[in-house]
Amino acid sequence: MTGLSDAFNRPINYLRISVTDRCNLRCVYCMPEEGVTLMPHSEILTYEEIYTVAKAAAELGISKVRLTGGEPLVRLGLTELVRMLAGIREIDDLSLTTNGLLLERFAAELKSAGLQRVNISLDTLKPERFKAITRGGSIDDVFKGMATAKDIGLSPIKINTVVMAGVNDDELLDFARKTIDDDWNVRFIECMPFSKTENESVFVPVSAMRKQLEKLGTLEPSHHKMGNGPAQYYHFPGAKGTVGFITPVSEHFCFGCNRLRLTADGKLRLCLMHEDEIDLRQALRNGRSVAEIKELIKQAVASKPLHHNLASGQVPRGRPFSQVGG
């Protein structure tokens, strides 16, 4: 059992690490078309600094680590970081979230270094629509990356699909059929606002998604362990894959939150939808000891809020999604 619990007795055993704020796509719900002001390289944690934080967190009870971005595969030498983290005895699950564009190139070396699983962000199965949503990506590259990851055993591969009204909600059944015919594990995600009005017009609640999916049959609860996050998993009768739902807005899952987030510039973020952060980079560069870093991590865990306040219209304004790590 984890040695970390917050003020609400929630065990905290999961750390998401954003390794970069850079991305090779400009997805419509994540980043403006012109991009965002990028952090100077000097402000980004080095791999050695990330390792120090991860090792300290692991010694306190963190056992699950996920690498995110931006797009983590655009950072040079990521395989070496994976190798470093895989060597931490207390970490028993090391995974990565990617848009998949570079996965074919790096999958084998990441697996060899110790990566265990990948999540792939994919919001459409249509090439032209993919270009529109991502503002320029090639869906063929994603499919090649998925195939390579599956062949070498980076599994189970999970597909993260942000559902948006009038954008891709007409593809729900197409994605769901993939869980029946091609053993995909698809997670449908409610589109989260990152400003007071942003994304409101495209929001689709999970209740509406499930109503559409009923056309394919009855969804049965799935009891297979599919990761460390908040998704609820189901499957259609006879399906090899699963359908998951993530409901950050309509049915928030904060009561079961088990995570902290380390931003690319070294801030320990207490909640995705709150702006409170604890600065670990400054502590690391001021020569603070590992014991002192552990105390800051404990402080962060003790300060985690009970829940976000999206329902009351309170949304964070300090950072775009690409800088937080999702």
Contacts in CASP RR format, 6 or more apart in sequence:
PFRMAT RR
TARGET T0000
AUTHOR 0000-0000-0000
METHOD contacts of the structure
MODEL  1
MTGLSDAFNRPINYLRISVTDRCNLRCVYCMPEEGVTLMPHSEILTYEEI
YTVAKAAAELGISKVRLTGGEPLVRLGLTELVRMLAGIREIDDLSLTTNG
LLLERFAAELKSAGLQRVNISLDTLKPERFKAITRGGSIDDVFKGMATAK
DIGLSPIKINTVVMAGVNDDELLDFARKTIDDDWNVRFIECMPFSKTENE
SVFVPVSAMRKQLEKLGTLEPSHHKMGNGPAQYYHFPGAKGTVGFITPVS
EHFCFGCNRLRLTADGKLRLCLMHEDEIDLRQALRNGRSVAEIKELIKQA
VASKPLHHNLASGQVPRGRPFSQVGG
1 11 0 8 1.000
2 11 0 8 1.000
2 12 0 8 1.000
2 13 0 8 1.000
2 61 0 8 1.000
2 62 0 8 1.000
2 63 0 8 1.000
3 11 0 8 1.000
3 60 0 8 1.000
3 61 0 8 1.000
4 11 0 8 1.000
4 12 0 8 1.000
4 13 0 8 1.000
4 60 0 8 1.000
4 61 0 8 1.000
4 62 0 8 1.000
4 297 0 8 1.000
4 298 0 8 1.000
4 301 0 8 1.000
5 11 0 8 1.000
5 12 0 8 1.000
5 301 0 8 1.000
6 12 0 8 1.000
6 301 0 8 1.000
6 302 0 8 1.000
6 304 0 8 1.000
7 302 0 8 1.000
7 303 0 8 1.000
7 304 0 8 1.000
8 304 0 8 1.000
8 306 0 8 1.000
10 255 0 8 1.000
10 256 0 8 1.000
10 257 0 8 1.000
10 258 0 8 1.000
10 304 0 8 1.000
11 258 0 8 1.000
12 61 0 8 1.000
12 62 0 8 1.000
12 258 0 8 1.000
12 259 0 8 1.000
12 260 0 8 1.000
12 301 0 8 1.000
12 304 0 8 1.000
13 61 0 8 1.000
13 62 0 8 1.000
13 63 0 8 1.000
13 64 0 8 1.000
13 228 0 8 1.000
13 258 0 8 1.000
14 62 0 8 1.000
14 63 0 8 1.000
14 64 0 8 1.000
14 65 0 8 1.000
14 66 0 8 1.000
14 228 0 8 1.000
14 229 0 8 1.000
14 258 0 8 1.000
14 259 0 8 1.000
14 260 0 8 1.000
15 54 0 8 1.000
15 57 0 8 1.000
15 62 0 8 1.000
15 64 0 8 1.000
15 65 0 8 1.000
15 66 0 8 1.000
15 259 0 8 1.000
15 260 0 8 1.000
15 261 0 8 1.000
15 262 0 8 1.000
16 65 0 8 1.000
16 66 0 8 1.000
16 68 0 8 1.000
16 259 0 8 1.000
16 260 0 8 1.000
16 261 0 8 1.000
16 262 0 8 1.000
16 325 0 8 1.000
16 326 0 8 1.000
17 50 0 8 1.000
17 53 0 8 1.000
17 54 0 8 1.000
17 65 0 8 1.000
17 66 0 8 1.000
17 67 0 8 1.000
17 68 0 8 1.000
17 261 0 8 1.000
17 262 0 8 1.000
18 68 0 8 1.000
18 69 0 8 1.000
18 70 0 8 1.000
18 72 0 8 1.000
18 261 0 8 1.000
18 262 0 8 1.000
18 263 0 8 1.000
18 264 0 8 1.000
18 323 0 8 1.000
18 324 0 8 1.000
18 325 0 8 1.000
18 326 0 8 1.000
19 45 0 8 1.000
19 50 0 8 1.000
19 67 0 8 1.000
19 68 0 8 1.000
19 69 0 8 1.000
19 72 0 8 1.000
19 75 0 8 1.000
19 78 0 8 1.000
19 81 0 8 1.000
19 264 0 8 1.000
20 44 0 8 1.000
20 69 0 8 1.000
20 70 0 8 1.000
20 71 0 8 1.000
20 72 0 8 1.000
20 74 0 8 1.000
20 75 0 8 1.000
20 264 0 8 1.000
21 36 0 8 1.000
21 38 0 8 1.000
21 39 0 8 1.000
21 44 0 8 1.000
21 69 0 8 1.000
21 70 0 8 1.000
21 264 0 8 1.000
21 265 0 8 1.000
21 322 0 8 1.000
21 323 0 8 1.000
22 38 0 8 1.000
22 69 0 8 1.000
22 70 0 8 1.000
22 71 0 8 1.000
22 74 0 8 1.000
22 75 0 8 1.000
23 30 0 8 1.000
23 31 0 8 1.000
23 69 0 8 1.000
23 70 0 8 1.000
23 71 0 8 1.000
23 74 0 8 1.000
23 99 0 8 1.000
23 322 0 8 1.000
24 71 0 8 1.000
24 74 0 8 1.000
24 99 0 8 1.000
24 101 0 8 1.000
24 102 0 8 1.000
25 31 0 8 1.000
25 71 0 8 1.000
25 99 0 8 1.000
25 101 0 8 1.000
25 134 0 8 1.000
25 135 0 8 1.000
25 136 0 8 1.000
25 137 0 8 1.000
26 32 0 8 1.000
26 33 0 8 1.000
26 35 0 8 1.000
26 134 0 8 1.000
26 135 0 8 1.000
26 136 0 8 1.000
27 99 0 8 1.000
27 121 0 8 1.000
27 123 0 8 1.000
27 133 0 8 1.000
27 134 0 8 1.000
27 135 0 8 1.000
28 132 0 8 1.000
28 133 0 8 1.000
28 135 0 8 1.000
28 167 0 8 1.000
29 162 0 8 1.000
29 164 0 8 1.000
29 191 0 8 1.000
29 199 0 8 1.000
29 202 0 8 1.000
29 321 0 8 1.000
30 320 0 8 1.000
30 321 0 8 1.000
30 322 0 8 1.000
31 320 0 8 1.000
31 321 0 8 1.000
31 322 0 8 1.000
32 320 0 8 1.000
33 135 0 8 1.000
36 320 0 8 1.000
36 322 0 8 1.000
36 323 0 8 1.000
39 264 0 8 1.000
39 265 0 8 1.000
39 323 0 8 1.000
43 265 0 8 1.000
43 281 0 8 1.000
44 264 0 8 1.000
44 265 0 8 1.000
45 53 0 8 1.000
45 262 0 8 1.000
45 264 0 8 1.000
45 265 0 8 1.000
45 266 0 8 1.000
45 281 0 8 1.000
45 284 0 8 1.000
47 77 0 8 1.000
47 80 0 8 1.000
47 81 0 8 1.000
47 84 0 8 1.000
49 266 0 8 1.000
49 281 0 8 1.000
49 284 0 8 1.000
50 81 0 8 1.000
50 85 0 8 1.000
50 262 0 8 1.000
51 81 0 8 1.000
51 84 0 8 1.000
51 85 0 8 1.000
51 88 0 8 1.000
52 284 0 8 1.000
52 290 0 8 1.000
52 293 0 8 1.000
53 262 0 8 1.000
53 266 0 8 1.000
53 268 0 8 1.000
53 280 0 8 1.000
53 284 0 8 1.000
53 293 0 8 1.000
53 297 0 8 1.000
54 62 0 8 1.000
54 65 0 8 1.000
54 85 0 8 1.000
54 88 0 8 1.000
54 91 0 8 1.000
55 88 0 8 1.000
55 290 0 8 1.000
56 290 0 8 1.000
56 293 0 8 1.000
56 294 0 8 1.000
56 297 0 8 1.000
57 260 0 8 1.000
57 297 0 8 1.000
58 88 0 8 1.000
58 89 0 8 1.000
58 90 0 8 1.000
58 91 0 8 1.000
59 90 0 8 1.000
59 294 0 8 1.000
60 294 0 8 1.000
60 297 0 8 1.000
60 298 0 8 1.000
61 90 0 8 1.000
62 90 0 8 1.000
62 91 0 8 1.000
62 260 0 8 1.000
63 90 0 8 1.000
63 91 0 8 1.000
63 92 0 8 1.000
63 93 0 8 1.000
64 91 0 8 1.000
64 92 0 8 1.000
64 93 0 8 1.000
64 95 0 8 1.000
64 228 0 8 1.000
65 85 0 8 1.000
65 91 0 8 1.000
65 93 0 8 1.000
65 94 0 8 1.000
65 95 0 8 1.000
66 94 0 8 1.000
66 95 0 8 1.000
66 96 0 8 1.000
66 97 0 8 1.000
66 119 0 8 1.000
66 228 0 8 1.000
67 78 0 8 1.000
67 81 0 8 1.000
67 82 0 8 1.000
67 85 0 8 1.000
67 94 0 8 1.000
67 95 0 8 1.000
67 96 0 8 1.000
67 97 0 8 1.000
68 96 0 8 1.000
68 97 0 8 1.000
68 325 0 8 1.000
68 326 0 8 1.000
69 97 0 8 1.000
69 264 0 8 1.000
69 322 0 8 1.000
69 325 0 8 1.000
70 264 0 8 1.000
70 322 0 8 1.000
70 323 0 8 1.000
70 325 0 8 1.000
71 98 0 8 1.000
71 99 0 8 1.000
71 101 0 8 1.000
71 102 0 8 1.000
72 78 0 8 1.000
72 96 0 8 1.000
72 97 0 8 1.000
72 98 0 8 1.000
73 98 0 8 1.000
73 100 0 8 1.000
73 101 0 8 1.000
73 102 0 8 1.000
73 103 0 8 1.000
73 106 0 8 1.000
74 102 0 8 1.000
78 106 0 8 1.000
78 110 0 8 1.000
79 106 0 8 1.000
79 109 0 8 1.000
79 110 0 8 1.000
79 113 0 8 1.000
80 113 0 8 1.000
82 94 0 8 1.000
82 96 0 8 1.000
82 110 0 8 1.000
82 113 0 8 1.000
82 114 0 8 1.000
82 115 0 8 1.000
83 113 0 8 1.000
83 114 0 8 1.000
85 91 0 8 1.000
85 94 0 8 1.000
86 94 0 8 1.000
86 113 0 8 1.000
86 114 0 8 1.000
86 115 0 8 1.000
93 116 0 8 1.000
93 117 0 8 1.000
93 227 0 8 1.000
93 228 0 8 1.000
94 114 0 8 1.000
94 115 0 8 1.000
94 116 0 8 1.000
95 115 0 8 1.000
95 116 0 8 1.000
95 117 0 8 1.000
95 118 0 8 1.000
95 119 0 8 1.000
95 227 0 8 1.000
96 110 0 8 1.000
96 115 0 8 1.000
96 117 0 8 1.000
96 118 0 8 1.000
96 119 0 8 1.000
97 118 0 8 1.000
97 119 0 8 1.000
97 120 0 8 1.000
97 121 0 8 1.000
97 160 0 8 1.000
97 326 0 8 1.000
98 118 0 8 1.000
98 119 0 8 1.000
98 120 0 8 1.000
98 121 0 8 1.000
99 120 0 8 1.000
99 121 0 8 1.000
99 134 0 8 1.000
99 142 0 8 1.000
100 120 0 8 1.000
100 121 0 8 1.000
100 141 0 8 1.000
100 142 0 8 1.000
100 145 0 8 1.000
100 146 0 8 1.000
101 137 0 8 1.000
101 138 0 8 1.000
101 141 0 8 1.000
101 142 0 8 1.000
102 141 0 8 1.000
103 118 0 8 1.000
103 120 0 8 1.000
103 142 0 8 1.000
103 144 0 8 1.000
103 145 0 8 1.000
103 146 0 8 1.000
103 148 0 8 1.000
103 149 0 8 1.000
104 141 0 8 1.000
104 144 0 8 1.000
104 145 0 8 1.000
104 147 0 8 1.000
104 148 0 8 1.000
107 118 0 8 1.000
107 145 0 8 1.000
107 148 0 8 1.000
107 149 0 8 1.000
107 152 0 8 1.000
107 154 0 8 1.000
108 148 0 8 1.000
108 152 0 8 1.000
110 154 0 8 1.000
111 152 0 8 1.000
111 153 0 8 1.000
111 154 0 8 1.000
115 154 0 8 1.000
116 154 0 8 1.000
117 154 0 8 1.000
117 155 0 8 1.000
117 156 0 8 1.000
117 157 0 8 1.000
117 158 0 8 1.000
117 227 0 8 1.000
118 149 0 8 1.000
118 154 0 8 1.000
118 157 0 8 1.000
118 158 0 8 1.000
119 157 0 8 1.000
119 158 0 8 1.000
119 159 0 8 1.000
119 160 0 8 1.000
120 142 0 8 1.000
120 145 0 8 1.000
120 146 0 8 1.000
120 149 0 8 1.000
120 157 0 8 1.000
120 158 0 8 1.000
120 159 0 8 1.000
120 160 0 8 1.000
121 160 0 8 1.000
121 162 0 8 1.000
122 139 0 8 1.000
122 142 0 8 1.000
122 159 0 8 1.000
122 160 0 8 1.000
122 161 0 8 1.000
123 130 0 8 1.000
123 133 0 8 1.000
123 134 0 8 1.000
123 161 0 8 1.000
123 162 0 8 1.000
123 164 0 8 1.000
123 167 0 8 1.000
123 168 0 8 1.000
124 130 0 8 1.000
124 133 0 8 1.000
124 139 0 8 1.000
124 168 0 8 1.000
124 171 0 8 1.000
125 139 0 8 1.000
125 171 0 8 1.000
125 174 0 8 1.000
125 175 0 8 1.000
125 178 0 8 1.000
126 139 0 8 1.000
126 171 0 8 1.000
127 138 0 8 1.000
127 139 0 8 1.000
127 140 0 8 1.000
129 168 0 8 1.000
130 137 0 8 1.000
130 138 0 8 1.000
130 139 0 8 1.000
130 142 0 8 1.000
131 137 0 8 1.000
131 138 0 8 1.000
131 139 0 8 1.000
133 167 0 8 1.000
133 168 0 8 1.000
146 157 0 8 1.000
149 155 0 8 1.000
149 157 0 8 1.000
150 157 0 8 1.000
156 185 0 8 1.000
156 226 0 8 1.000
157 184 0 8 1.000
157 185 0 8 1.000
158 185 0 8 1.000
158 186 0 8 1.000
158 187 0 8 1.000
158 226 0 8 1.000
158 227 0 8 1.000
159 175 0 8 1.000
159 178 0 8 1.000
159 184 0 8 1.000
159 185 0 8 1.000
159 186 0 8 1.000
159 187 0 8 1.000
160 187 0 8 1.000
160 189 0 8 1.000
161 168 0 8 1.000
161 175 0 8 1.000
161 186 0 8 1.000
161 187 0 8 1.000
161 188 0 8 1.000
161 189 0 8 1.000
162 189 0 8 1.000
162 190 0 8 1.000
162 191 0 8 1.000
163 169 0 8 1.000
163 172 0 8 1.000
163 188 0 8 1.000
163 189 0 8 1.000
163 190 0 8 1.000
163 191 0 8 1.000
163 204 0 8 1.000
163 209 0 8 1.000
164 191 0 8 1.000
164 199 0 8 1.000
164 202 0 8 1.000
164 203 0 8 1.000
164 204 0 8 1.000
165 201 0 8 1.000
165 202 0 8 1.000
165 203 0 8 1.000
165 204 0 8 1.000
166 202 0 8 1.000
167 202 0 8 1.000
169 204 0 8 1.000
169 209 0 8 1.000
169 212 0 8 1.000
172 188 0 8 1.000
172 209 0 8 1.000
172 212 0 8 1.000
172 213 0 8 1.000
173 212 0 8 1.000
173 213 0 8 1.000
173 215 0 8 1.000
173 216 0 8 1.000
175 184 0 8 1.000
175 186 0 8 1.000
175 188 0 8 1.000
176 186 0 8 1.000
176 213 0 8 1.000
176 216 0 8 1.000
176 236 0 8 1.000
176 243 0 8 1.000
177 216 0 8 1.000
178 184 0 8 1.000
178 186 0 8 1.000
179 185 0 8 1.000
179 186 0 8 1.000
179 235 0 8 1.000
179 236 0 8 1.000
179 239 0 8 1.000
179 240 0 8 1.000
179 241 0 8 1.000
179 242 0 8 1.000
179 243 0 8 1.000
180 216 0 8 1.000
180 236 0 8 1.000
180 238 0 8 1.000
180 239 0 8 1.000
180 240 0 8 1.000
180 241 0 8 1.000
182 240 0 8 1.000
183 239 0 8 1.000
183 240 0 8 1.000
183 241 0 8 1.000
184 241 0 8 1.000
185 226 0 8 1.000
185 241 0 8 1.000
185 242 0 8 1.000
185 244 0 8 1.000
186 242 0 8 1.000
186 243 0 8 1.000
186 244 0 8 1.000
187 231 0 8 1.000
187 243 0 8 1.000
187 244 0 8 1.000
187 245 0 8 1.000
187 246 0 8 1.000
188 206 0 8 1.000
188 209 0 8 1.000
188 243 0 8 1.000
188 244 0 8 1.000
188 245 0 8 1.000
188 246 0 8 1.000
189 246 0 8 1.000
189 248 0 8 1.000
190 203 0 8 1.000
190 204 0 8 1.000
190 205 0 8 1.000
190 206 0 8 1.000
190 246 0 8 1.000
190 247 0 8 1.000
190 248 0 8 1.000
190 249 0 8 1.000
190 250 0 8 1.000
191 199 0 8 1.000
191 202 0 8 1.000
191 203 0 8 1.000
191 204 0 8 1.000
192 199 0 8 1.000
192 248 0 8 1.000
192 249 0 8 1.000
192 273 0 8 1.000
192 310 0 8 1.000
193 199 0 8 1.000
193 200 0 8 1.000
193 203 0 8 1.000
193 249 0 8 1.000
193 310 0 8 1.000
193 315 0 8 1.000
194 315 0 8 1.000
194 316 0 8 1.000
194 320 0 8 1.000
194 321 0 8 1.000
195 315 0 8 1.000
195 317 0 8 1.000
196 313 0 8 1.000
196 315 0 8 1.000
198 315 0 8 1.000
203 249 0 8 1.000
205 247 0 8 1.000
205 249 0 8 1.000
205 250 0 8 1.000
206 245 0 8 1.000
206 246 0 8 1.000
206 247 0 8 1.000
206 250 0 8 1.000
206 251 0 8 1.000
207 250 0 8 1.000
209 245 0 8 1.000
210 219 0 8 1.000
210 245 0 8 1.000
213 219 0 8 1.000
213 243 0 8 1.000
216 236 0 8 1.000
217 236 0 8 1.000
217 237 0 8 1.000
218 236 0 8 1.000
218 237 0 8 1.000
219 234 0 8 1.000
219 235 0 8 1.000
219 236 0 8 1.000
219 243 0 8 1.000
220 234 0 8 1.000
220 235 0 8 1.000
220 236 0 8 1.000
220 237 0 8 1.000
221 232 0 8 1.000
221 233 0 8 1.000
221 234 0 8 1.000
222 233 0 8 1.000
222 234 0 8 1.000
222 235 0 8 1.000
222 242 0 8 1.000
224 233 0 8 1.000
224 242 0 8 1.000
226 233 0 8 1.000
226 242 0 8 1.000
226 244 0 8 1.000
228 258 0 8 1.000
228 259 0 8 1.000
229 258 0 8 1.000
229 259 0 8 1.000
230 246 0 8 1.000
230 247 0 8 1.000
230 248 0 8 1.000
230 253 0 8 1.000
230 256 0 8 1.000
230 257 0 8 1.000
231 244 0 8 1.000
231 245 0 8 1.000
231 246 0 8 1.000
232 244 0 8 1.000
232 245 0 8 1.000
232 247 0 8 1.000
233 242 0 8 1.000
233 243 0 8 1.000
233 244 0 8 1.000
234 242 0 8 1.000
234 243 0 8 1.000
234 244 0 8 1.000
234 245 0 8 1.000
235 241 0 8 1.000
235 242 0 8 1.000
235 243 0 8 1.000
236 243 0 8 1.000
246 253 0 8 1.000
247 253 0 8 1.000
248 272 0 8 1.000
248 273 0 8 1.000
248 308 0 8 1.000
248 310 0 8 1.000
249 310 0 8 1.000
249 311 0 8 1.000
252 307 0 8 1.000
252 308 0 8 1.000
252 310 0 8 1.000
252 311 0 8 1.000
254 271 0 8 1.000
254 306 0 8 1.000
254 307 0 8 1.000
254 308 0 8 1.000
255 307 0 8 1.000
257 271 0 8 1.000
257 304 0 8 1.000
260 268 0 8 1.000
260 269 0 8 1.000
260 270 0 8 1.000
260 297 0 8 1.000
260 300 0 8 1.000
260 301 0 8 1.000
260 304 0 8 1.000
261 268 0 8 1.000
261 269 0 8 1.000
261 272 0 8 1.000
261 324 0 8 1.000
261 325 0 8 1.000
261 326 0 8 1.000
262 268 0 8 1.000
262 269 0 8 1.000
262 280 0 8 1.000
263 269 0 8 1.000
263 277 0 8 1.000
263 319 0 8 1.000
263 323 0 8 1.000
263 324 0 8 1.000
263 325 0 8 1.000
264 323 0 8 1.000
265 281 0 8 1.000
265 323 0 8 1.000
266 279 0 8 1.000
266 280 0 8 1.000
266 281 0 8 1.000
266 284 0 8 1.000
267 277 0 8 1.000
267 278 0 8 1.000
267 279 0 8 1.000
267 280 0 8 1.000
267 281 0 8 1.000
268 277 0 8 1.000
268 278 0 8 1.000
268 279 0 8 1.000
268 280 0 8 1.000
268 296 0 8 1.000
268 297 0 8 1.000
268 300 0 8 1.000
269 276 0 8 1.000
269 277 0 8 1.000
269 324 0 8 1.000
270 276 0 8 1.000
270 277 0 8 1.000
270 278 0 8 1.000
270 300 0 8 1.000
270 303 0 8 1.000
270 304 0 8 1.000
270 305 0 8 1.000
271 304 0 8 1.000
271 305 0 8 1.000
271 308 0 8 1.000
272 308 0 8 1.000
272 324 0 8 1.000
272 326 0 8 1.000
273 308 0 8 1.000
273 309 0 8 1.000
273 310 0 8 1.000
273 315 0 8 1.000
273 316 0 8 1.000
274 305 0 8 1.000
274 308 0 8 1.000
274 316 0 8 1.000
275 316 0 8 1.000
275 317 0 8 1.000
275 318 0 8 1.000
275 319 0 8 1.000
276 303 0 8 1.000
276 305 0 8 1.000
278 296 0 8 1.000
278 299 0 8 1.000
278 300 0 8 1.000
278 303 0 8 1.000
280 293 0 8 1.000
280 296 0 8 1.000
280 297 0 8 1.000
283 292 0 8 1.000
283 293 0 8 1.000
283 296 0 8 1.000
284 293 0 8 1.000
288 296 0 8 1.000
308 314 0 8 1.000
END
